[in-house]
Amino acid sequence: MPADIPGVHHVTAIGSDPARNAAFYTETLGLRLVKRSVNQDDVSVYHLFYGDHSGSPGTSMTFFPYPDAAPGRPGTGQATAVAFLIPASAVDYWLDRLADAGVDVDAPRERFGDTVVPFRDPDGLPLELVARADAPAGDPPAGPVPADHAIRGFHGVTLSLVDTDRTATLLESMGFDETASAGDRRRFEAEGDLGYAVDLRELPDGPQGRPGAGTVHHVAFQVTREDHAEWRDVLIDHGLRPTEVIDRKWFESVYTRTTGGVLFEYATKEPGYTADEDLESLGERLVLPEWLEDRRDEIEVELPPLDLPAAGE
Ligand code: ZN
């Protein structure tokens, strides 16, 4: 058996206006733009990656911002919330910060002993801050949010499903244990310190999710190169139909549509976002994998401008 999975590697969602998307995740949430590239399956669209200082696994939220994307509807068959981990002492700071920025935020609530602040990004993507005393110090970016309060990375994701049983069995084979449940929500936890929580909500009466701006495209889990082939075998044993291993330049990936409808990815920690850029200049220029570099002129002409304040401004 391959080694247990420590947690989420990255989460990719669909957005609309790329400049608005970048401003929200870097200026309001204080994440770093660690990679500015294109969707390798549709090079007319950016692929923007936000994360901690180095874009560590477990911190990177990524977007395909289609400027004309129609709004989607979060619902069954999707990841319907993405939760970021903050220190327990940072709740008031974030409530003030989100209110000052005019963010669509709900009142804090308790969930399994933690304070949770639900809010939405400018496209309506459901996000949460989960406050915990054991949030790791991490490697926060130098940005507008003081390091004491900074987002550490992911706490985890919530998947909304018509029936949770088969996804629960898959998560257990990945090293997640069911640790709690309440109402329609079942909590599964892995051993890592970021992105370790996956909640399954059983919602047999829907509503069914519809892809579009403000919805999650896929959830990627951290694996190692050594274990990649074995994870494919595990997925096949679960009756799923994984892709071959695909080189995504900064990680290698296997994708599978799970029984409940959510697209899972198994992405390697290696080689990471510094494979083609220096740590200090991550995200400053459009980078393309070498197999797209000879199309750079044609690709750049099609992309909308994306100007961001430099780090620290
Ligand atoms: Zn991905």
Residues whose N, C-alpha, C, O or C-beta is under 5 A from the ligand:
A	BS01	ZN	T12 A220 E265
